[in-house]
Amino acid sequence: MHLEDIVKALNLRVVSGEEGLAAEVLGGYVGDLLSDVMANSKEGDLWITRQTHQNIVAVASLKDHAGIILIQGCNPAADTMDKARKEGVPIMVTDMPGFEAIGKVYNMIATKKGPDPST
Amino acid sequence: MAAWKGLTTNVLSHEPAIYENSFPVEGGTYENAGHVSSQIKALLKGMKISKEVVRRAALVTYESEINICSYARSGKIVLQVTPEHVTIEAIDEGQGIVDIELAMQEGYSTATDRIREMGFGAGMGLCNIKNFSDFFRITSEIGKGTHLKMVIRIDKDFDGI
């Protein structure tokens, strides 16, 4: 599953790091507590959060995340965008509330191996 | 006052370092938070150190940086790399920690609302540091500052002597 497939399917607005959209998404992580995300997320995760300040870029970059989705139409702060562009970290914005966004992303990643044979 | 984890001998060894560098960290602002961690991550990656060790070193450095940004006037991160281990020290000039045992408890934090709003100050930082290091030492003096020392093994047989 490539990041651009998720962006297209969920109509996410890409605000930085377009060059990283071809990256493979290996999983996902949800959280607004940065220490939790630092400790428990994994490389290749798509991180879903509503934190918008510039420190999210450092976390995503240190953890080698595929990208960050900001929910509920939360736009990143100007310095967050600057930093994300510099570091090539894709940030996407959706108007969906977290529950909905997470569910849709989960479904896409969980079904990436093809449709469920029982359906 | 010191709290030790996993130490049976005088760990924090004295063999000659192959690489040592010190990075200043600004206190009282998050503007550059994560900058030192990124630098250290890139340095270690360049030394062909395993991904797992780099990941853990980046994490303990990041949490230490955030602590300095949150609670200290100024500080520095000192990196030392030998063939056996990566040692990271976070040394700050700041308020110090009143009760280290309490500070080490998961969920305990003295963070202000401003810090918490940003998703820091959940009382996880020091626990993360401890959990992701092989050896960890914390000392602190009220009104002076705090000194963290973290060792991450590169050589699995390295026993801290």
Interface residues (C-beta under 8 A of the other chain):
Chain A: D32 L33 L34 S35 D36 M38 A39 E43 T49 Q51 H53 Q54 N55 V57 A58 V59 S61 L62 K63 D79
Chain B: Y30 E31 A33 G34 H35 S37 S38 K41 R55 A58 L59 Y62 E63 I66 M118 G119 F120 A122 M124 G125 N128 N131 F132
